[in-house]
Amino acid sequence: MRGLIGGRGELADSMSFSGAVAAASYPFFSYIDLDTPLLMPKRFVRGGMRYSGPAVRLPRHTTGTGVDAAAHFAASAG
């Protein structure tokens, strides 16, 4: 059985979760399409996955997906 994981309009925080699920579920996902944050005009969070050419890099030294949205929410609250 081969699976597909991807998105349709998610920001980097959601795609970071999908990337972590895909990595943890290896080799189930044969098709991985995590490029929707590249279509977004602005990055709203820090951390999470990064793109390196065709490869996706997940944070190695953090818990969960590594997404830090605190700065975004602090800026919008003030």
Backbone torsions as a table, in degrees:
resi	resn	phi	psi	omega
1	MET	NA	135.9	179.7
2	ARG	-126.0	135.1	-176.8
3	GLY	-112.4	169.4	177.4
4	LEU	-126.4	136.1	173.2
5	ILE	-130.4	136.4	-178.0
6	GLY	-168.9	-158.7	-179.4
7	GLY	-155.7	177.8	-178.2
8	ARG	-129.4	-8.1	-178.8
9	GLY	172.5	23.2	-176.6
10	GLU	-78.2	153.4	173.4
11	LEU	-81.4	176.4	-175.7
12	ALA	-60.4	-31.9	-179.3
13	ASP	-65.4	-43.3	178.0
14	SER	-67.8	-40.8	179.8
15	MET	-67.9	-29.3	175.8
16	SER	-63.6	-39.5	176.2
17	PHE	-63.3	-45.5	179.1
18	SER	-62.1	-39.0	177.1
19	GLY	-63.7	-40.4	177.9
20	ALA	-65.6	-40.5	177.5
21	VAL	-63.9	-43.4	-180.0
22	ALA	-62.6	-43.3	-179.9
23	ALA	-66.3	-40.2	-179.1
24	ALA	-72.6	-21.0	-176.5
25	SER	-100.7	11.2	-179.9
26	TYR	-56.0	135.6	6.2
27	PRO	-102.2	23.1	-176.4
28	PHE	-58.8	-46.0	-176.8
29	PHE	-83.2	107.8	177.2
30	SER	-86.3	-23.1	-178.2
31	TYR	-123.8	119.3	-177.3
32	ILE	-125.7	120.1	-176.7
33	ASP	-128.9	91.3	-174.1
34	LEU	-118.0	40.1	-173.6
35	ASP	-101.0	0.5	-175.2
36	THR	-60.9	-32.5	177.0
37	PRO	-63.5	-21.0	178.4
38	LEU	-68.4	-19.0	179.5
39	LEU	-88.7	-7.8	-177.7
40	MET	-83.2	143.3	-176.7
41	PRO	-73.9	-21.6	-174.9
42	LYS	-146.9	146.6	175.4
43	ARG	-93.8	123.0	-174.5
44	PHE	-94.5	-13.5	-177.3
45	VAL	-129.9	160.0	173.0
46	ARG	-99.5	156.2	177.2
47	GLY	81.4	-160.3	-177.4
48	GLY	78.4	-165.8	-176.5
49	MET	-74.8	156.6	177.7
50	ARG	-128.7	154.2	179.0
51	TYR	-100.9	136.4	176.9
52	SER	-133.2	87.0	-172.4
53	GLY	63.9	-130.4	179.5
54	PRO	-81.9	-4.3	-177.6
55	ALA	-95.0	149.5	173.9
56	VAL	-107.8	129.9	178.9
57	ARG	-108.4	124.2	176.7
58	LEU	-95.3	148.2	178.6
59	PRO	-63.8	139.8	-175.6
60	ARG	-100.0	-30.9	-172.0
61	HIS	-114.5	56.7	179.8
62	THR	-155.6	168.7	177.2
63	THR	-95.0	156.0	177.8
64	GLY	60.1	-136.9	-178.1
65	THR	-88.3	-10.6	-179.5
66	GLY	81.1	8.4	-179.0
67	VAL	-79.6	133.0	177.6
68	ASP	-121.2	102.5	-178.7
69	ALA	-98.3	2.6	-175.7
70	ALA	-58.9	-41.8	-178.5
71	ALA	-63.8	-39.7	179.5
72	HIS	-64.0	-46.0	-178.8
73	PHE	-70.9	-33.5	177.5
74	ALA	-66.0	-40.1	-179.6
75	ALA	-67.9	-37.3	-178.3
76	SER	-77.8	-19.7	179.4
77	ALA	-81.6	-24.5	-174.2
78	GLY	-98.2	NA	NA
